[in-house]
């Protein structure tokens, strides 16, 4: 049943990308003619056909403060405050047996990232917290038995996964603020939109907050990062002078050059609009590149 769930999640990611809609997850998956659910209203979920939990979920704006612990793994809170609640007992048994789980993280209402295999790495009744580690799907064998546990590999995979969570949460917030449109060309296809940082995330000031983000299609995101396109502090788009003088095909002419001096689309809420000081700093970088 677990392998059937994992295979179905792989199929859903091929269709939807890494952010999965609730509408698809809610249809569940099939196993030997039966329909099973992936997740339920409670964070720790066990389908009726299984003896132990299949998944754990962190809901967007949920009641539990799941977070990264000092060991670099995910701290997942018990259900309620009773360590012997049946859901907590079931998850504890998954840890003892080394059974793989799915971890769903809600990055926005009705949108989830899925991580598997996830394992209960440690159980601390004192803090009412399970420690959860992610691993590579390739470590799963058909009998679901674990290979030799490599803690460093699992820590690395967990950190990669949680970085995806933060990136997607930032992307969802930025795209929502910009009404799911490219701020430069107004393209509406969500699957072709990114959340671009104004101040890069490698800079300590480059926090993943909406005023440091721009909703850009993939070509204009790349052009912005490469300083082919710049944005003035007065929210006007400029194209680098040498690129304006180039002669190429229709993509350059219509997709880049004709946007020179276009007005940037901005969010309706003032609090979500681009930070003027950040734009000025990036515009100066753009000018130097020209």
Secondary structure, DSSP 8 states (H G I E B T S, - for coil): -HHHHHHHHHHHHHHH-SEEEHHHHTT-EEETTEEE-S--SSSEE--TT-SS--EEEE-TT-SS--EE-TTSSEEEE-STT-TTSHHHHHHHHHHHHT--EEEEEEEETTEEEEEEEEEEEEEETTTTEEEEEE--GGG--TT-------HHHHHHHHHHHHHHHHHHHHHHHHHHHTTSS-TTT----GGGEEEEESS-TTSTT--S-GGGEEEEEHHHHHHHHTTSEEE-TTSBEEE-HHHHT----HHHHHHTGGGTT-B----SSGGGS--HHHHHHHHHHHHHH-
